[in-house]
Amino acid sequence: MATVRSLSVFCGSCSGINGRHRDAAATLGAILAEERVELVFGGARIGLMGVLADAALGAGGRVIGVMPESLTSRELAHPGVNDMRVVASMHARKQKMFEISDACAVLPGGFGTLDETFEIITWKQIGLHDKPIVLVDSDGYWKPLSALLDHVIAEGFARPEDRTLFTVVEGAGDVLPALAALPEPAIQGEPERL
């Protein structure tokens, strides 16, 4: 069973138009706090990121934000986090979030969230890590992505076994049980190799 003490969560800096996605972010933040799993997130006070962090903090959880310096100057940084790590770039943000967490979860989000998701899955595909990755299919949000990935596999651009690089769950309440059911990672990520 995978041991998760800290979880990176990728999600939107916007809230989107579907309130169920905000609910999922709030639920996941509260659950992480209740289960004493440290939240690692993109550091913003806005969008789903802000909802997630507010819920974790409100429930007494520990929260680490990781934000590129260029975004902190726009006053987007969440003022209440326990620890804000300022990094040089968006790529450095992904690497730092990866380094300081045991697993990754993905809530709904936009282009940035897609970028983060594909990079962390690709790192796993090429053997740079074996940390669990869970996509939270809040109100069917990731169904089109799942269909696209099936198409990529059907067209021969990925292997059928690549579908096991990540797990899809229906809701925020399913994240920790899904992680607990996975085997302990065989390979721990080595930051200098990323």
PyMOL commands that set and color helices and strands:
alter all, ss='L'
color gray80, all
select helices_A, chain A and resi 19-34+47-58+69-72+90-99+111-125+138-140+143-154+160-165+172-181+191-193
alter helices_A, ss='H'
color red, helices_A
select strands_A, chain A and resi 6-10+38-41+63-68+83-87+103-106+133-136+167-169
alter strands_A, ss='S'
color yellow, strands_A
deselect
rebuild
show_as cartoon
